[in-house]
């Protein structure tokens, strides 16, 4: 709860909100909270569904993905006020300095770095089909690591791809590090190095993916049946109960489960086909399949 400075004789905290001014105050002593309330609702009350859709708030939304976070300043070049009258000499000099400061702030190195990075983020988002939540989390992590000011020798594309992969892990969006590397045109080894560096700097410990999340992706790409998809999910669930998925590549486990499920249902899905779709070598798929067979002891 926000802290209030009450009068000495006030011993109660009953907050009320003034919808006109946006102030939150105590109804007993009148002490006002320093922060104003934010109304995220519509401009006015509505009765029908059409009125609800029409009564939306105006103005640009605030987003971390924008270089200025959507809080840009627009100063007209004309030295006139809202009524069309010419400004005084003193006001003309003041607005000239404001325009100059605004122009210099737009060309700052930090802002240019954000513009370059977030433009690249739009391309990665389109290639990977990322949600707004992942994009906002990526922008937040990129801004946070940029403030560390120890990024010398590391490319903007590599930093952005690494933060994108971390955001996918934090929001449980199934995208492999190879997917992010291909989308950002960055080498996987370079991306892994920057990824570990950011985790250490920001002290982030994301959880590993669940292999089940990649089953549908592999099954759909290989035109596997729905029964094969369900059986692969059951195989991974049984393996998860026995601790088989720990410290294993989730995509590799999912590929092996789909392969075993296709053999069970007598579908012609080769290891080479699964390897091309998943990006896991056929040798790894065979090794994981043998391990699953051995650990599940005939359940497959």
Order of alpha helices (4+ residues) and beta strands (2+ residues): beta-beta-alpha-alpha-alpha-alpha-alpha-alpha-alpha-alpha-alpha-alpha-alpha-alpha
